[in-house]
Amino acid sequence: MTKFVYDFAEGNKDLKDLLGGKGANLAEMTRMGMPVPPGFTITTEACNVYLADGSEPAEMEAEVSEHLAALEKTMGKTLGQADNPLLVSVRSGGKFSMPGMMDTVLDIGLNDESVVGLIKQTGNERFAFDSYRRLIQMFGRTVLGVDGKLFEGALHAAKEAKGTRNDLDLDADDLQALVGAYKKIVLEHTGNEFPQEPREQMNLAVLAVFDSWNADRAILYRRQERIPSDLGTAVSVCSMVFGNVSSDSSTVTTCRTPRERTSSPESATRCPWPTSRAWTRSPTTS
């Protein structure tokens, strides 16, 4: 039987056809013992079945449930848990790098209840509401097809009311109000409330990433770069690493390539794994 989902600990760098470049490299770094946030990858084969048939493979839902349960056990909390939520990112990743061409959704698992749990978990009300409004904006644009300019307009209005041009000047109350404004935009332009069920959020995000393989910009990019159109994209579901906790947190870092033991700036490279003080291997933090 075809296997459609692999834990990061199951793959390796040689499975790029199946796990995409991102999934294969996350798996390889996990095998090397690097501090990779736990997660799993849905294969390019699952994507190709979905794109061909218009529905995901019959076995995929059960496999995702199995791997999600394992991730929840590792992290010591469940997806969107009200008092201490596990949040995940849903990211594209084809065999060949296609930067910015396909979709990503962050902070999956936040809703009206779990945002309160995130506040209790972190003690940071501003961070929690900032993460929630980011989810609604990204999910609304990427998954629900809402015009991104509507969210940008609401953010601009909030900053204008505050007398600032800087997002960081918006406090927790401002961001909580922005969450309400974003939810109203979703309702007005889709006819439905922003989904509150965490698993529904994740499932819809995965399918949106599959669909983004055939987005106009992705098709054009592949044509320009001579990347075959039948490869499909894998989807990595990864426990969240937060880059917006504070001014000293980040999800990207720059390091020296291990092949060049030199101090010259030319030897610097972007590390392919996320780094943040907001994440440790403790099952009680993300």
GIHU-V736283 format. One record per residue. RES is the residue in one letter. OMEGA is omega in whole degrees, -180 to 180 (* if undefined). NEAR is the number of other C-alpha atoms within 10 Angstrom. Layout:
# GIHU-V736283
((RES & OMEGA & NEAR) (RES & OMEGA & NEAR))
This chain:
# GIHU-V736283
((M & -179 & 4) (T & 178 & 9) (K & -175 & 12) (F & -177 & 21) (V & 180 & 28) (Y & 170 & 22) (D & 178 & 22) (F & -178 & 26) (A & -176 & 17) (E & -174 & 14) (G & 175 & 23) (N & -174 & 19) (K & -178 & 18) (D & -177 & 14) (L & -177 & 17) (K & 176 & 21) (D & -174 & 19) (L & -174 & 25) (L & -175 & 33) (G & -179 & 29) (G & -179 & 22) (K & -178 & 24) (G & 180 & 33) (A & -179 & 27) (N & 174 & 21) (L & 178 & 30) (A & -179 & 28) (E & 179 & 21) (M & 175 & 20) (T & 179 & 20) (R & 180 & 16) (M & 179 & 12) (G & 177 & 10) (M & -175 & 11) (P & 179 & 14) (V & 176 & 23) (P & -176 & 21) (P & 179 & 23) (G & 180 & 27) (F & -177 & 27) (T & 174 & 31) (I & -165 & 27) (T & 174 & 27) (T & 178 & 27) (E & 177 & 21) (A & 178 & 26) (C & -177 & 26) (N & 175 & 20) (V & 179 & 15) (Y & -178 & 17) (L & -179 & 18) (A & -172 & 10) (D & -177 & 10) (G & 177 & 10) (S & -178 & 12) (E & 178 & 17) (P & -176 & 16) (A & -177 & 10) (E & -169 & 14) (M & -177 & 17) (E & 180 & 13) (A & 179 & 11) (E & 178 & 16) (V & 179 & 20) (S & 180 & 13) (E & -178 & 13) (H & 176 & 18) (L & 178 & 20) (A & 178 & 15) (A & 178 & 17) (L & 179 & 22) (E & 178 & 20) (K & 179 & 12) (T & -176 & 16) (M & 179 & 22) (G & 178 & 15) (K & -176 & 21) (T & -179 & 21) (L & 178 & 24) (G & -180 & 26) (Q & -169 & 19) (A & -175 & 19) (D & -178 & 17) (N & -167 & 23) (P & 163 & 29) (L & 176 & 28) (L & -178 & 27) (V & 169 & 26) (S & 177 & 22) (V & -170 & 25) (R & 175 & 23) (S & 176 & 32) (G & 178 & 30) (G & 178 & 23) (K & 179 & 21) (F & -178 & 17) (S & 177 & 13) (M & -170 & 16) (P & 176 & 11) (G & -174 & 11) (M & -179 & 19) (M & -166 & 23) (D & 177 & 25) (T & 174 & 22) (V & -178 & 27) (L & 173 & 26) (D & 176 & 26) (I & -179 & 30) (G & 178 & 27) (L & 174 & 32) (N & -175 & 23) (D & 179 & 12) (E & -174 & 15) (S & 177 & 24) (V & 176 & 25) (V & 176 & 18) (G & 178 & 20) (L & 177 & 26) (I & 179 & 17) (K & -178 & 14) (Q & -173 & 17) (T & -174 & 15) (G & -174 & 11) (N & -176 & 14) (E & -179 & 20) (R & 179 & 20) (F & -177 & 21) (A & -179 & 26) (F & 175 & 26) (D & 179 & 23) (S & -179 & 24) (Y & -180 & 26) (R & 176 & 24) (R & 177 & 20) (L & -177 & 23) (I & 180 & 28) (Q & -177 & 26) (M & 179 & 21) (F & 180 & 26) (G & -179 & 24) (R & -172 & 18) (T & -173 & 21) (V & -174 & 22) (L & 176 & 19) (G & 177 & 14) (V & 180 & 19) (D & -178 & 15) (G & -179 & 13) (K & 178 & 11) (L & 177 & 16) (F & 179 & 24) (E & 179 & 13) (G & 178 & 11) (A & 177 & 16) (L & 178 & 21) (H & 180 & 16) (A & 179 & 13) (A & 179 & 20) (K & 179 & 18) (E & 178 & 12) (A & 179 & 11) (K & -178 & 14) (G & -178 & 11) (T & 173 & 13) (R & -173 & 12) (N & 178 & 11) (D & -175 & 13) (L & 178 & 13) (D & 177 & 12) (L & -179 & 21) (D & -176 & 15) (A & 180 & 16) (D & 178 & 12) (D & -177 & 18) (L & 175 & 24) (Q & 176 & 19) (A & 180 & 14) (L & 174 & 23) (V & 178 & 24) (G & 179 & 12) (A & 180 & 16) (Y & 179 & 25) (K & 178 & 20) (K & 177 & 16) (I & 179 & 22) (V & -178 & 25) (L & -177 & 13) (E & -172 & 12) (H & 175 & 15) (T & -177 & 14) (G & -179 & 10) (N & 175 & 12) (E & 172 & 13) (F & -175 & 19) (P & -178 & 16) (Q & -179 & 15) (E & -175 & 14) (P & -178 & 21) (R & 176 & 16) (E & 177 & 13) (Q & -177 & 22) (M & -179 & 22) (N & -180 & 14) (L & 179 & 16) (A & 179 & 25) (V & -179 & 26) (L & 177 & 17) (A & 177 & 22) (V & 174 & 26) (F & -179 & 27) (D & -177 & 19) (S & 174 & 22) (W & -179 & 28) (N & 173 & 17) (A & -176 & 15) (D & -177 & 11) (R & 179 & 14) (A & 178 & 19) (I & 179 & 17) (L & -179 & 13) (Y & 179 & 16) (R & 179 & 16) (R & -179 & 12) (Q & -176 & 9) (E & 180 & 11) (R & 176 & 9) (I & -179 & 15) (P & -175 & 11) (S & -175 & 12) (D & -177 & 10) (L & -175 & 18) (G & 177 & 28) (T & 168 & 31) (A & 177 & 34) (V & 177 & 31) (S & 176 & 30) (V & -169 & 29) (C & 175 & 22) (S & -169 & 25) (M & 166 & 23) (V & -171 & 26) (F & 176 & 22) (G & -176 & 19) (N & 179 & 18) (V & -178 & 19) (S & -177 & 14) (S & -180 & 8) (D & 174 & 10) (S & -176 & 17) (S & 174 & 17) (T & 177 & 15) (V & 176 & 14) (T & 177 & 14) (T & -178 & 11) (C & 176 & 12) (R & 174 & 17) (T & -178 & 13) (P & -180 & 10) (R & -176 & 7) (E & -180 & 11) (R & -177 & 9) (T & -179 & 12) (S & -178 & 9) (S & -180 & 9) (P & -178 & 8) (E & -177 & 9) (S & -180 & 14) (A & 178 & 15) (T & 176 & 13) (R & 175 & 11) (C & -176 & 13) (P & 178 & 14) (W & -178 & 16) (P & -179 & 17) (T & 179 & 21) (S & 173 & 18) (R & -179 & 15) (A & -178 & 19) (W & 170 & 20) (T & 179 & 15) (R & 177 & 13) (S & -179 & 10) (P & -178 & 14) (T & 178 & 15) (T & 178 & 18) (S & * & 25))
